[in-house]
Amino acid sequence: MNMLIYLIPVALALGGLGLAAFLWSLKSGQYDDLDGAAWRVLEDDDRPKS
């Protein structure tokens, strides 16, 4: 039971850290263009230009 005194704050801190990282990624625009990456995969840019 004494171990819960340490584990609960650690779990809450890690959850808060994960939430902060997610909110930072939203704020920095990581999820703005979800379809662009899917279309870039299909483009064939590695063909020789001759």
C-alpha positions in Angstrom: 0.0 0.0 0.0 2.9 2.4 0.7 3.9 2.0 -2.9 0.7 3.7 -4.1 1.9 6.9 -2.5 4.6 7.0 -5.2 2.9 5.4 -8.1 -0.2 7.5 -8.3 1.6 10.9 -8.6 4.0 9.4 -11.1 1.1 8.1 -13.2 -0.6 11.5 -13.0 2.6 13.3 -14.0 3.1 11.0 -17.0 -0.5 11.4 -18.1 -0.1 15.2 -17.8 3.1 15.0 -19.8 1.4 13.1 -22.5 -1.5 15.5 -22.6 0.9 18.5 -22.8 2.8 16.8 -25.7 -0.5 16.2 -27.5 -1.7 19.8 -27.0 1.7 21.1 -28.2 1.4 19.0 -31.3 -2.1 20.4 -32.0 -0.8 24.0 -31.5 2.2 23.5 -33.7 0.1 22.3 -36.7 1.1 18.6 -36.8 -2.4 17.6 -37.8 -3.2 20.3 -40.3 -2.7 18.4 -43.6 -3.6 14.7 -43.1 -4.4 14.1 -46.8 -1.2 15.6 -48.1 1.1 12.9 -46.9 -1.2 10.2 -48.4 -1.1 11.9 -51.8 2.7 12.4 -51.7 3.2 8.7 -51.3 1.4 8.1 -54.6 3.5 10.7 -56.6 6.2 9.2 -58.7 9.0 11.7 -58.4 11.9 9.3 -58.7 11.6 8.8 -62.5 14.6 9.9 -64.6 13.9 13.2 -66.3 15.3 12.3 -69.7 
